[in-house]
Amino acid sequence: MHALSALHRRRFLHTTLTGAAGLYAPGVFAEALTLTPRMTEGPFYPDHLPLDTDNDLLTVNDGLTPAVGEVTHLTGRVLDMSGSPLRNVAVEIWQVDSKGAYIHTDSARRGSRDTNFQGFGRFLTNAKGEYYFRTIKPVAYGSRTPHIHFAVNRGDRRLLTTQMLVRGEPQNERDGLFRRFRKGPEREAILADFVPVEGSSTGELQASFDLVLGVTPEDA
């Protein structure tokens, strides 16, 4: 069974995104926005997209067995440089499973991969620029600190490629990519808090990660 029923997930999403929307009226405090830094795509963007590319990475197609990991509800908004939402842009995420394996055919630990974990998802932002994924809290692998890869696309045009890291993760300071960013707004822009979902009896988490692009609505 899923950790949250479909009804509970809808209620969670409505509550979370409604609260976040109030923080970003178009143009308000635009001068305080920090553009989300670009980060490498890495070598493990799926070389073959899975048959299921929806925003629920915990189950594949109609599978009944969920992926192993700390269930995480990942939300956020895609904004332009003035703070206005970007609608109908595709947000993609990809990450390793709980064993540290990507769905890419050249990934390490490929043979022990959790086949119940989708590994890749896509979501089209709504009129408020909002997106939502159900996934797992990322884990470390090799020399990399836990992270989730993000891409934002408008049609065939890639608008942004970046990565989201876990705030407070001890391995961050030893991660070569993270250390390229000096302490300050740019570092803060790639970090997200993972906090318990209120009322969850199974230890589910929530994280919010806004993506601020250096474009105008006309550019996007």
Backbone as a chain_set.jsonl record, in Angstrom:
{"seq": "MHALSALHRRRFLHTTLTGAAGLYAPGVFAEALTLTPRMTEGPFYPDHLPLDTDNDLLTVNDGLTPAVGEVTHLTGRVLDMSGSPLRNVAVEIWQVDSKGAYIHTDSARRGSRDTNFQGFGRFLTNAKGEYYFRTIKPVAYGSRTPHIHFAVNRGDRRLLTTQMLVRGEPQNERDGLFRRFRKGPEREAILADFVPVEGSSTGELQASFDLVLGVTPEDA", "coords": {"N": [[0.826, -1.199, 0.0], [0.368, 2.317, -0.641], [2.103, 4.899, 1.184], [0.655, 7.176, 1.771], [-2.786, 7.765, 1.218], [-4.454, 8.396, -1.931], [-6.23, 10.517, -1.603], [-5.226, 11.768, 0.704], [-2.746, 12.573, -0.268], [-3.511, 14.462, -2.161], [-4.665, 16.393, -0.49], [-2.413, 17.069, 1.002], [-0.75, 18.168, -0.972], [-2.293, 20.365, -1.828], [-2.377, 21.935, 0.515], [0.361, 22.467, 1.0], [1.284, 23.757, -1.381], [-0.469, 25.9, -1.557], [0.256, 27.376, 0.66], [2.881, 28.024, -0.027], [2.486, 29.619, -2.231], [1.766, 32.13, -1.348], [4.115, 33.322, -0.702], [5.333, 34.266, -2.943], [4.283, 36.458, -4.699], [3.974, 37.752, -7.981], [6.739, 39.641, -8.901], [7.122, 40.704, -6.374], [9.49, 41.573, -3.984], [11.465, 41.003, -5.827], [14.063, 41.802, -6.183], [15.405, 40.441, -4.26], [15.615, 37.844, -4.996], [17.559, 35.0, -5.714], [19.218, 33.672, -8.462], [18.866, 30.3, -9.431], [21.7, 28.317, -9.274], [23.458, 26.973, -12.071], [24.201, 23.567, -12.546], [26.121, 20.624, -13.262], [24.772, 18.191, -15.518], [25.643, 15.645, -15.221], [26.727, 12.188, -15.712], [24.575, 10.428, -15.806], [21.973, 10.927, -16.699], [18.948, 9.485, -17.749], [19.638, 7.017, -20.157], [17.836, 5.529, -21.471], [14.598, 6.304, -21.346], [12.297, 5.491, -18.74], [9.279, 3.463, -19.053], [7.293, 4.502, -17.52], [6.91, 7.744, -16.664], [5.868, 9.515, -14.851], [5.015, 11.704, -12.045], [5.223, 10.317, -9.691], [7.545, 8.629, -8.183], [7.724, 6.432, -6.636], [6.34, 4.18, -7.316], [6.07, 1.967, -10.104], [4.405, 2.169, -13.071], [1.543, 0.269, -12.71], [2.35, -0.983, -10.429], [2.291, -2.652, -7.243], [4.027, -2.782, -5.176], [5.882, -0.591, -3.291], [8.78, 1.551, -3.753], [11.868, 1.231, -1.901], [12.84, 3.349, 0.765], [13.014, 6.676, 2.281], [10.039, 8.137, 2.213], [9.28, 10.988, 0.372], [7.75, 14.096, -0.134], [8.043, 16.255, -2.619], [8.063, 19.557, -3.434], [7.627, 22.71, -5.154], [8.311, 25.836, -6.901], [8.594, 27.166, -10.188], [10.194, 29.971, -11.243], [10.575, 33.14, -12.94], [13.187, 35.605, -13.444], [12.116, 37.852, -12.298], [10.443, 36.963, -10.401], [8.021, 36.05, -11.238], [5.72, 33.41, -11.974], [6.486, 30.532, -13.992], [4.624, 28.927, -16.267], [3.51, 25.756, -17.595], [6.019, 24.602, -18.098], [8.324, 21.938, -18.268], [9.348, 20.107, -15.56], [11.949, 18.027, -14.708], [13.174, 15.293, -12.803], [15.841, 13.237, -11.614], [17.428, 10.521, -9.916], [19.441, 8.487, -7.678], [18.49, 5.201, -6.469], [17.593, 3.701, -3.274], [19.79, 2.128, -2.942], [21.824, 3.34, -4.19], [21.883, 3.364, -6.98], [21.459, 4.439, -10.33], [18.964, 4.567, -12.995], [20.26, 4.455, -15.348], [22.061, 2.626, -17.819], [24.8, 2.308, -17.422], [25.252, 2.713, -14.781], [26.739, 2.374, -11.54], [26.263, -0.436, -9.347], [24.107, -1.349, -10.696], [23.12, -3.929, -11.023], [21.889, -4.543, -8.629], [19.784, -2.869, -8.418], [16.849, -1.198, -7.213], [14.025, -2.232, -8.505], [11.501, -1.311, -8.191], [11.626, 1.35, -7.975], [11.154, 4.265, -9.742], [13.016, 6.179, -10.629], [13.195, 8.371, -12.352], [11.341, 11.268, -13.171], [8.663, 13.398, -14.365], [7.071, 16.575, -14.565], [4.569, 18.881, -15.425], [4.448, 22.295, -14.983], [1.91, 24.2, -13.266], [-0.472, 26.952, -13.57], [0.499, 28.598, -11.604], [3.127, 28.085, -11.58], [3.852, 25.834, -10.169], [5.16, 22.652, -9.044], [5.136, 19.092, -8.354], [6.426, 16.186, -6.806], [6.491, 12.761, -5.797], [8.777, 11.014, -4.071], [11.888, 9.545, -2.941], [13.951, 10.336, -0.117], [17.118, 11.514, -1.059], [20.128, 9.51, -1.294], [23.613, 9.029, -0.436], [26.268, 8.215, -2.74], [29.204, 6.63, -3.88], [31.596, 9.165, -4.155], [29.852, 11.22, -3.96], [27.659, 13.493, -2.371], [24.315, 13.188, -0.973], [21.826, 13.914, -3.394], [19.499, 15.385, -5.748], [18.909, 15.428, -9.168], [17.913, 18.058, -11.355], [16.062, 19.261, -14.148], [14.836, 21.809, -16.269], [12.575, 22.323, -18.791], [11.378, 23.833, -21.792], [9.442, 22.731, -24.135], [11.614, 21.481, -26.544], [13.717, 22.863, -25.571], [16.225, 23.347, -23.255], [16.08, 24.941, -20.25], [17.253, 25.108, -17.759], [19.667, 23.337, -15.862], [20.342, 21.657, -12.946], [21.178, 20.811, -9.505], [19.82, 19.535, -6.467], [20.617, 19.653, -3.077], [20.788, 18.187, 0.231], [20.062, 20.091, 2.982], [22.242, 20.571, 5.704], [23.426, 18.092, 5.537], [26.163, 16.113, 6.403], [28.079, 15.258, 4.509], [28.132, 17.165, 2.545], [30.138, 19.187, 2.629], [32.328, 17.794, 1.808], [31.88, 17.275, -0.758], [32.789, 17.592, -4.079], [31.479, 19.132, -6.101], [29.683, 20.717, -4.654], [31.434, 22.23, -3.135], [32.42, 24.04, -4.911], [30.868, 26.245, -4.815], [30.783, 29.244, -3.111], [30.169, 30.052, 0.341], [27.019, 31.389, 0.979], [24.402, 33.158, -0.825], [24.276, 31.599, -3.258], [24.947, 28.995, -2.494], [22.877, 28.546, -0.687], [20.788, 28.478, -2.459], [20.794, 25.975, -3.62], [20.176, 24.175, -1.717], [17.977, 22.22, 0.321], [15.557, 21.816, 2.884], [14.64, 18.858, 4.562], [11.893, 17.806, 6.092], [9.773, 16.397, 8.662], [6.53, 15.169, 7.753], [3.675, 16.547, 9.009], [1.601, 14.713, 11.111], [2.016, 12.306, 9.824], [2.227, 8.841, 10.122], [4.17, 7.194, 9.324], [6.643, 8.286, 9.034], [7.035, 10.027, 6.888], [8.442, 12.548, 4.706], [8.83, 16.032, 3.816], [9.844, 18.359, 1.327], [10.852, 21.485, 0.005], [11.653, 23.173, -2.947], [12.522, 25.805, -4.753], [12.902, 26.98, -8.07], [14.67, 29.365, -9.68], [14.904, 31.077, -12.572], [17.06, 32.645, -14.944], [15.507, 34.17, -16.827], [12.979, 35.894, -18.731], [9.355, 35.908, -18.953], [8.87, 36.112, -21.699], [11.249, 35.175, -22.816], [11.216, 32.538, -21.974]], "CA": [[0.0, 0.0, 0.0], [1.085, 3.584, -0.594], [2.188, 5.45, 2.531], [-0.478, 8.08, 1.906], [-3.82, 7.523, 0.229], [-4.516, 9.436, -2.972], [-6.908, 11.67, -1.039], [-4.302, 12.45, 1.6], [-1.722, 13.223, -1.077], [-4.101, 15.67, -2.75], [-4.784, 17.381, 0.569], [-1.064, 17.529, 1.339], [-0.28, 19.015, -2.059], [-3.032, 21.629, -1.798], [-1.948, 22.721, 1.672], [1.746, 22.891, 0.834], [1.453, 24.701, -2.467], [-1.206, 27.12, -1.248], [1.087, 28.142, 1.577], [4.054, 28.54, -0.733], [2.097, 30.622, -3.216], [1.711, 33.441, -0.73], [5.462, 33.859, -0.55], [5.885, 34.71, -4.204], [3.459, 37.23, -5.624], [4.851, 38.19, -9.069], [7.436, 40.903, -8.787], [7.341, 41.111, -4.992], [10.833, 41.283, -3.49], [12.217, 40.4, -6.923], [15.483, 42.098, -6.07], [16.002, 39.54, -3.278], [15.693, 36.499, -5.545], [18.845, 34.523, -6.212], [19.05, 32.7, -9.533], [19.328, 28.957, -9.113], [22.932, 28.067, -10.026], [23.522, 25.842, -12.988], [25.112, 22.497, -12.153], [26.267, 19.635, -14.313], [23.779, 17.131, -15.671], [26.24, 14.379, -14.81], [26.721, 11.166, -16.763], [23.552, 9.404, -15.626], [20.623, 11.204, -17.195], [18.564, 8.192, -18.332], [19.925, 6.777, -21.575], [16.565, 5.027, -21.979], [13.574, 6.739, -20.403], [11.391, 4.413, -18.332], [7.943, 3.529, -19.644], [6.518, 5.341, -16.622], [7.68, 8.965, -16.402], [5.018, 10.452, -14.13], [5.647, 12.388, -10.915], [5.284, 9.434, -8.528], [8.684, 7.758, -8.433], [7.716, 5.32, -5.691], [5.749, 3.005, -7.946], [6.256, 1.908, -11.549], [3.138, 1.813, -13.705], [0.507, -0.123, -11.75], [2.954, -1.845, -9.417], [1.728, -2.565, -5.9], [5.113, -2.732, -4.201], [6.565, 0.699, -3.387], [10.239, 1.568, -3.646], [12.432, 1.346, -0.561], [13.424, 4.656, 1.034], [12.219, 7.603, 3.071], [9.079, 8.788, 1.318], [9.425, 12.446, 0.394], [6.89, 14.898, -1.0], [8.919, 17.322, -3.104], [7.284, 20.594, -4.092], [8.336, 23.953, -5.42], [7.806, 26.663, -7.98], [9.546, 27.629, -11.192], [9.984, 31.409, -11.352], [11.533, 33.866, -13.758], [14.087, 36.443, -12.667], [11.351, 38.886, -11.601], [9.594, 36.318, -9.415], [6.762, 35.607, -11.835], [5.732, 31.964, -12.214], [6.571, 30.017, -15.356], [3.649, 27.849, -16.418], [3.674, 24.825, -18.718], [7.388, 24.156, -18.337], [8.478, 20.574, -17.761], [10.387, 19.869, -14.56], [12.379, 16.637, -14.666], [14.13, 14.923, -11.767], [16.365, 11.869, -11.632], [18.248, 10.296, -8.747], [19.697, 7.083, -7.382], [17.562, 4.559, -5.545], [18.104, 3.574, -1.911], [21.038, 1.373, -2.995], [22.829, 4.142, -4.872], [21.921, 3.026, -8.41], [20.602, 5.142, -11.286], [18.38, 3.674, -13.996], [21.163, 4.453, -16.496], [22.637, 1.285, -17.998], [26.194, 2.284, -16.977], [25.318, 3.073, -13.37], [27.251, 1.418, -10.569], [25.244, -1.171, -8.588], [22.959, -1.556, -11.567], [22.587, -5.269, -10.831], [21.094, -4.646, -7.403], [18.879, -1.731, -8.419], [15.47, -1.374, -6.759], [13.212, -2.13, -9.718], [10.239, -0.648, -7.866], [11.865, 2.79, -7.972], [11.088, 4.755, -11.116], [14.32, 6.776, -10.906], [13.062, 9.558, -13.195], [9.96, 11.733, -13.245], [8.448, 14.64, -15.104], [5.832, 17.237, -14.161], [4.345, 20.146, -16.127], [4.007, 23.274, -13.988], [0.583, 24.767, -13.456], [-0.506, 28.397, -13.809], [1.269, 29.256, -10.556], [4.515, 27.638, -11.67], [4.087, 24.817, -9.15], [5.382, 21.255, -9.416], [5.061, 18.151, -7.231], [6.881, 14.82, -6.998], [6.605, 11.863, -4.653], [10.012, 10.293, -4.313], [12.554, 9.186, -1.696], [15.057, 11.212, 0.259], [18.304, 11.005, -1.761], [21.195, 8.913, -0.499], [24.957, 9.215, -0.99], [26.879, 7.099, -3.477], [30.568, 6.974, -4.263], [32.087, 10.374, -3.49], [28.824, 12.255, -4.041], [26.705, 13.703, -1.29], [22.947, 12.99, -1.46], [21.333, 14.987, -4.252], [18.542, 15.08, -6.807], [19.136, 16.21, -10.385], [16.759, 18.774, -11.896], [16.134, 19.942, -15.44], [13.619, 22.529, -16.617], [12.514, 22.386, -20.247], [10.216, 24.347, -22.509], [9.54, 21.985, -25.38], [12.932, 20.872, -26.708], [14.722, 23.804, -25.09], [16.623, 23.198, -21.857], [16.197, 26.252, -19.618], [18.113, 25.023, -16.574], [20.082, 22.052, -15.315], [20.935, 21.906, -11.641], [21.044, 19.734, -8.534], [19.354, 19.927, -5.145], [21.277, 18.922, -2.012], [20.09, 18.169, 1.514], [20.643, 21.023, 3.95], [22.714, 19.954, 6.932], [24.058, 16.791, 5.286], [27.599, 16.238, 6.694], [28.921, 15.0, 3.348], [28.137, 18.295, 1.606], [31.422, 19.893, 2.628], [33.332, 16.957, 1.155], [31.437, 17.054, -2.131], [33.538, 18.475, -4.969], [30.615, 20.081, -6.8], [29.15, 21.673, -3.687], [32.502, 23.115, -2.663], [32.677, 25.083, -5.916], [30.054, 27.411, -4.486], [31.142, 29.883, -1.861], [29.068, 30.182, 1.276], [26.218, 32.56, 0.681], [23.135, 32.926, -1.52], [24.304, 30.529, -4.254], [24.858, 27.724, -1.778], [21.535, 28.415, -0.144], [19.849, 28.243, -3.55], [20.8, 24.568, -4.034], [19.926, 23.359, -0.53], [16.573, 22.105, 0.723], [15.284, 21.146, 4.155], [13.758, 17.696, 4.555], [11.271, 17.86, 7.411], [8.678, 15.427, 8.79], [5.16, 15.551, 7.408], [2.846, 16.563, 10.214], [0.527, 13.729, 11.142], [2.372, 11.057, 9.173], [2.57, 7.771, 11.055], [5.192, 6.357, 8.703], [7.898, 9.018, 8.909], [7.189, 10.68, 5.591], [9.126, 13.836, 4.724], [8.486, 16.995, 2.776], [10.922, 19.281, 0.973], [10.442, 22.5, -0.96], [12.827, 23.634, -3.689], [12.126, 26.711, -5.822], [13.857, 27.138, -9.164], [14.587, 30.726, -10.205], [15.621, 31.076, -13.836], [17.47, 33.954, -15.448], [14.762, 34.445, -18.056], [11.702, 36.567, -18.62], [8.319, 35.061, -19.569], [9.021, 36.111, -23.161], [12.377, 34.304, -23.144], [10.872, 31.151, -21.701]], "C": [[0.863, 1.252, 0.0], [1.06, 4.128, 0.819], [1.069, 6.448, 2.797], [-1.513, 7.702, 0.864], [-3.823, 8.65, -0.787], [-5.191, 10.682, -2.431], [-5.979, 12.457, -0.139], [-3.22, 13.174, 0.817], [-2.259, 14.505, -1.693], [-4.233, 16.764, -1.702], [-3.422, 17.951, 0.935], [-0.574, 18.513, 0.293], [-0.98, 20.367, -2.03], [-2.539, 22.516, -0.667], [-0.552, 23.28, 1.474], [1.884, 23.967, -0.224], [0.677, 25.992, -2.223], [-0.404, 28.002, -0.318], [2.275, 28.758, 0.883], [3.686, 29.669, -1.67], [2.102, 32.017, -2.632], [3.058, 34.101, -0.592], [5.964, 34.53, -1.805], [4.836, 35.355, -5.098], [4.385, 37.782, -6.7], [5.448, 39.563, -8.816], [7.734, 41.335, -7.372], [8.723, 40.655, -4.531], [11.715, 40.657, -4.573], [13.705, 40.635, -6.774], [16.185, 41.146, -5.115], [16.171, 38.13, -3.824], [17.116, 36.186, -6.024], [18.591, 33.501, -7.301], [19.578, 31.35, -9.08], [20.578, 28.656, -9.927], [22.798, 26.872, -10.966], [24.539, 24.84, -12.457], [25.085, 21.42, -13.221], [25.134, 18.619, -14.324], [24.326, 15.816, -15.148], [26.099, 13.327, -15.9], [25.528, 10.223, -16.736], [22.128, 9.875, -15.874], [20.184, 9.96, -17.957], [18.905, 8.066, -19.817], [18.728, 6.122, -22.26], [15.504, 5.416, -20.953], [12.684, 5.567, -20.022], [10.035, 4.567, -18.988], [7.042, 4.431, -18.818], [7.36, 6.568, -16.274], [6.843, 9.987, -15.644], [5.741, 11.0, -12.904], [5.656, 11.577, -9.629], [6.369, 8.395, -8.773], [8.684, 6.522, -7.544], [7.086, 4.055, -6.247], [5.945, 3.108, -9.455], [4.978, 1.374, -12.18], [2.103, 1.459, -12.643], [1.049, -1.047, -10.669], [2.363, -1.598, -8.038], [2.797, -2.441, -4.826], [5.856, -1.411, -4.334], [8.076, 0.544, -3.274], [10.655, 1.691, -2.177], [13.036, 2.74, -0.391], [12.505, 5.511, 1.876], [11.318, 8.404, 2.137], [9.154, 10.301, 1.49], [8.476, 13.086, -0.602], [7.674, 16.154, -1.367], [8.101, 18.323, -3.911], [8.153, 21.811, -4.357], [7.673, 24.713, -6.538], [8.94, 26.977, -8.937], [9.213, 29.087, -11.483], [10.967, 32.017, -12.332], [12.307, 34.825, -12.867], [13.368, 37.564, -11.919], [10.464, 38.303, -10.516], [8.25, 35.881, -9.94], [6.825, 34.116, -12.144], [5.825, 31.627, -13.696], [5.651, 28.81, -15.459], [3.978, 26.999, -17.631], [5.124, 24.605, -19.101], [7.534, 22.803, -17.668], [9.644, 20.51, -16.783], [10.689, 18.377, -14.552], [13.297, 16.439, -13.465], [14.615, 13.503, -12.021], [17.354, 11.73, -10.481], [18.509, 8.804, -8.568], [18.6, 6.533, -6.482], [18.218, 4.421, -4.174], [19.419, 2.808, -1.85], [22.137, 2.127, -3.735], [22.943, 3.876, -6.358], [20.956, 3.907, -9.198], [19.957, 4.116, -12.219], [19.223, 3.634, -15.27], [21.867, 3.096, -16.602], [24.088, 1.191, -17.536], [26.351, 2.62, -15.496], [25.972, 1.972, -12.547], [26.075, 0.789, -9.83], [23.985, -1.428, -9.399], [22.303, -2.911, -11.303], [21.716, -5.422, -9.606], [20.058, -3.531, -7.309], [17.481, -2.113, -7.935], [14.549, -1.154, -7.954], [11.838, -1.519, -9.456], [10.382, 0.876, -7.834], [11.971, 3.286, -9.402], [12.375, 5.452, -11.543], [14.302, 8.073, -11.694], [11.598, 9.966, -13.187], [9.872, 13.071, -13.938], [7.103, 15.234, -14.682], [5.752, 18.576, -14.88], [3.773, 21.153, -15.137], [2.624, 23.835, -14.331], [0.665, 26.28, -13.627], [0.286, 29.182, -12.771], [2.738, 28.835, -10.56], [4.851, 26.494, -10.738], [4.346, 23.445, -9.766], [5.287, 20.398, -8.157], [5.588, 16.787, -7.658], [6.754, 14.052, -5.686], [7.792, 10.96, -4.929], [10.591, 9.828, -2.981], [13.629, 10.226, -1.39], [16.323, 10.667, -0.376], [19.347, 10.469, -0.787], [22.533, 9.177, -1.187], [25.354, 7.999, -1.813], [28.26, 7.54, -3.908], [31.057, 8.165, -3.46], [31.043, 11.486, -3.444], [27.942, 12.281, -2.806], [25.294, 13.469, -1.823], [22.437, 14.188, -2.267], [20.282, 14.457, -5.212], [18.841, 15.993, -7.978], [17.827, 16.826, -10.856], [17.076, 19.282, -13.295], [14.788, 20.624, -15.671], [13.633, 22.751, -18.124], [11.246, 23.088, -20.713], [10.289, 23.74, -23.904], [10.885, 21.283, -25.448], [14.052, 21.746, -26.171], [14.991, 23.603, -23.606], [16.871, 24.586, -21.268], [17.165, 26.236, -18.439], [18.436, 23.576, -16.271], [20.761, 22.334, -13.987], [20.789, 20.672, -10.764], [20.572, 20.319, -7.208], [20.02, 19.034, -4.111], [20.495, 19.061, -0.714], [20.786, 19.114, 2.49], [21.048, 20.269, 5.221], [23.368, 18.601, 6.753], [25.568, 16.918, 5.499], [28.501, 16.068, 5.476], [28.985, 16.174, 2.374], [29.509, 18.939, 1.501], [32.544, 19.075, 2.006], [33.004, 16.701, -0.316], [32.092, 18.075, -3.055], [32.679, 19.507, -5.665], [30.072, 21.137, -5.841], [30.213, 22.677, -3.268], [32.877, 24.176, -3.686], [31.91, 26.363, -5.614], [30.478, 27.964, -3.136], [29.913, 29.973, -0.961], [28.318, 31.474, 0.998], [24.985, 32.186, -0.11], [23.167, 31.767, -2.517], [24.246, 29.161, -3.592], [23.448, 27.503, -1.257], [20.535, 28.023, -1.228], [19.834, 26.802, -4.037], [20.564, 23.626, -2.862], [18.443, 23.342, -0.205], [16.488, 21.374, 2.058], [14.345, 19.967, 3.927], [13.186, 17.576, 5.96], [10.107, 16.881, 7.468], [7.34, 16.011, 8.356], [4.309, 15.461, 8.666], [1.717, 15.543, 10.1], [0.85, 12.419, 10.468], [2.802, 10.029, 10.209], [3.69, 6.894, 10.527], [6.493, 7.106, 8.443], [8.116, 9.675, 7.571], [7.77, 12.08, 5.762], [8.552, 14.761, 3.66], [9.683, 17.914, 2.559], [10.394, 20.24, -0.073], [11.683, 23.08, -1.616], [12.343, 24.484, -4.851], [13.26, 26.883, -6.817], [13.656, 28.521, -9.771], [15.487, 30.819, -11.429], [15.939, 32.482, -14.292], [16.835, 34.262, -16.772], [13.571, 35.331, -17.715], [10.638, 35.65, -19.214], [8.439, 35.008, -21.092], [10.161, 35.193, -23.592], [12.009, 32.845, -23.011], [9.779, 30.633, -22.629]], "O": [[1.956, 1.26, 0.567], [0.124, 3.866, 1.574], [0.588, 6.555, 3.925], [-1.157, 7.352, -0.261], [-3.269, 9.722, -0.545], [-4.778, 11.796, -2.757], [-5.942, 13.686, -0.209], [-2.814, 14.273, 1.195], [-1.559, 15.516, -1.746], [-3.949, 17.929, -1.979], [-3.28, 19.155, 1.152], [-0.043, 19.572, 0.629], [-0.336, 21.404, -2.19], [-2.31, 23.71, -0.862], [-0.311, 24.454, 1.755], [2.534, 24.986, 0.011], [1.117, 27.064, -2.637], [-0.378, 29.223, -0.473], [2.642, 29.897, 1.171], [4.483, 30.582, -1.886], [2.405, 32.985, -3.33], [3.141, 35.312, -0.386], [6.929, 35.292, -1.75], [4.538, 34.824, -6.168], [5.481, 38.241, -6.379], [4.73, 40.526, -8.548], [8.53, 42.253, -7.173], [9.076, 39.484, -4.675], [12.61, 39.869, -4.267], [14.52, 39.803, -7.174], [17.411, 41.037, -5.138], [16.809, 37.297, -3.18], [17.774, 37.014, -6.654], [17.828, 32.557, -7.095], [20.616, 31.268, -8.423], [20.535, 28.73, -11.155], [22.106, 25.897, -10.671], [25.608, 25.22, -11.978], [24.131, 21.322, -13.993], [24.609, 18.238, -13.278], [23.567, 14.965, -14.683], [25.423, 13.556, -16.903], [25.457, 9.305, -17.553], [21.18, 9.304, -15.335], [20.966, 9.42, -18.739], [18.511, 8.904, -20.628], [18.616, 6.156, -23.486], [15.509, 4.918, -19.828], [12.348, 4.739, -20.868], [9.67, 5.657, -19.429], [6.127, 5.057, -19.354], [8.414, 6.436, -15.653], [7.071, 11.191, -15.769], [6.942, 10.785, -12.741], [6.053, 12.087, -8.582], [6.151, 7.407, -9.474], [9.551, 5.658, -7.682], [7.284, 2.971, -5.699], [5.982, 4.205, -10.012], [4.527, 0.272, -11.866], [1.818, 2.274, -11.766], [0.295, -1.808, -10.062], [1.983, -0.476, -7.706], [2.508, -2.043, -3.697], [6.414, -1.132, -5.396], [8.58, -0.459, -2.767], [9.903, 2.183, -1.336], [13.675, 3.253, -1.31], [11.366, 5.136, 2.155], [11.789, 9.242, 1.368], [9.098, 10.82, 2.604], [8.402, 12.679, -1.761], [7.932, 17.008, -0.518], [7.519, 17.979, -4.94], [9.268, 21.922, -3.848], [6.632, 24.317, -7.061], [10.104, 27.044, -8.541], [8.105, 29.409, -11.911], [12.058, 31.486, -12.539], [12.097, 34.849, -11.655], [13.939, 38.164, -11.009], [9.804, 39.044, -9.787], [7.416, 35.392, -9.178], [7.878, 33.611, -12.535], [5.304, 32.351, -14.544], [5.879, 27.79, -14.808], [4.633, 27.451, -18.569], [5.441, 24.44, -20.279], [6.936, 22.552, -16.622], [10.782, 20.82, -17.135], [9.782, 17.558, -14.407], [14.104, 17.312, -13.145], [13.891, 12.675, -12.572], [18.032, 12.688, -10.113], [17.882, 7.968, -9.219], [17.878, 7.282, -5.823], [19.294, 4.974, -3.946], [20.097, 2.828, -0.823], [23.248, 1.62, -3.891], [23.993, 4.132, -6.948], [19.805, 4.103, -8.807], [20.346, 2.949, -12.237], [18.928, 2.856, -16.177], [22.224, 2.496, -15.588], [24.569, 0.087, -17.279], [27.471, 2.791, -15.014], [25.785, 0.786, -12.818], [25.017, 1.404, -9.7], [22.921, -1.696, -8.84], [21.078, -3.031, -11.352], [20.89, -6.332, -9.541], [19.515, -3.279, -6.234], [16.994, -3.209, -8.211], [14.322, -0.016, -8.366], [11.093, -1.24, -10.396], [9.397, 1.6, -7.686], [12.781, 2.786, -10.182], [12.786, 5.332, -12.697], [15.294, 8.802, -11.705], [10.712, 9.111, -13.195], [10.864, 13.786, -14.082], [6.128, 14.512, -14.47], [6.733, 19.318, -14.942], [2.737, 20.902, -14.521], [2.23, 23.93, -15.493], [1.753, 26.827, -13.808], [0.7, 30.311, -13.033], [3.496, 29.186, -9.656], [6.029, 26.204, -10.531], [3.84, 23.114, -10.838], [5.348, 20.909, -7.038], [5.247, 16.287, -8.73], [6.891, 14.622, -4.603], [7.803, 10.225, -5.916], [9.863, 9.729, -1.993], [14.142, 10.899, -2.284], [16.597, 9.472, -0.254], [19.443, 10.9, 0.362], [22.578, 9.507, -2.372], [24.843, 6.898, -1.608], [28.462, 8.702, -4.263], [30.949, 8.183, -2.233], [31.32, 12.576, -2.944], [27.539, 11.247, -2.274], [25.092, 13.547, -3.035], [22.606, 15.337, -1.859], [20.184, 13.255, -5.459], [19.008, 17.199, -7.801], [16.767, 16.205, -10.771], [18.204, 19.679, -13.589], [13.738, 20.088, -15.317], [14.59, 23.302, -18.667], [10.183, 22.952, -20.107], [11.081, 24.167, -24.743], [11.262, 20.568, -24.519], [15.224, 21.397, -26.308], [14.071, 23.682, -22.791], [17.753, 25.315, -21.721], [17.82, 27.239, -18.156], [17.586, 22.696, -16.405], [21.664, 23.167, -13.917], [20.335, 19.622, -11.219], [20.889, 21.46, -6.872], [20.0, 17.809, -4.235], [19.648, 19.943, -0.578], [21.969, 18.946, 2.785], [20.297, 19.442, 5.737], [23.825, 18.01, 7.732], [26.204, 17.745, 4.846], [29.573, 16.668, 5.415], [29.815, 16.171, 1.466], [29.988, 19.207, 0.4], [33.607, 19.618, 1.708], [33.739, 16.011, -1.023], [31.968, 19.281, -2.842], [33.101, 20.654, -5.811], [30.011, 22.317, -6.183], [29.912, 23.854, -3.069], [33.587, 25.124, -3.352], [32.264, 27.437, -6.101], [30.526, 27.24, -2.143], [28.776, 29.969, -1.431], [28.926, 32.527, 0.805], [24.556, 31.032, -0.082], [22.191, 31.024, -2.619], [23.564, 28.262, -4.086], [22.895, 26.41, -1.372], [19.558, 27.326, -0.958], [18.942, 26.43, -4.799], [20.733, 22.414, -2.995], [17.737, 24.326, -0.426], [17.245, 20.441, 2.323], [13.37, 20.075, 3.184], [13.912, 17.277, 6.908], [9.514, 16.565, 6.436], [7.061, 17.191, 8.566], [4.24, 14.411, 9.306], [0.978, 15.52, 9.116], [0.042, 11.492, 10.523], [3.639, 10.311, 11.067], [4.116, 5.956, 11.2], [7.354, 6.616, 7.712], [9.257, 9.866, 7.151], [7.618, 12.713, 6.808], [7.879, 14.321, 2.728], [10.435, 18.207, 3.488], [9.594, 19.865, -0.931], [12.646, 23.438, -0.938], [11.812, 23.956, -5.828], [14.432, 26.925, -6.443], [12.591, 28.815, -10.314], [16.703, 30.654, -11.323], [15.165, 33.408, -14.05], [17.525, 34.58, -17.741], [13.211, 35.489, -16.549], [10.982, 34.698, -19.915], [8.146, 33.982, -21.705], [10.059, 34.51, -24.611], [12.422, 32.01, -23.815], [9.377, 29.474, -22.522]]}, "num_chains": 1, "name": "protein.A"}
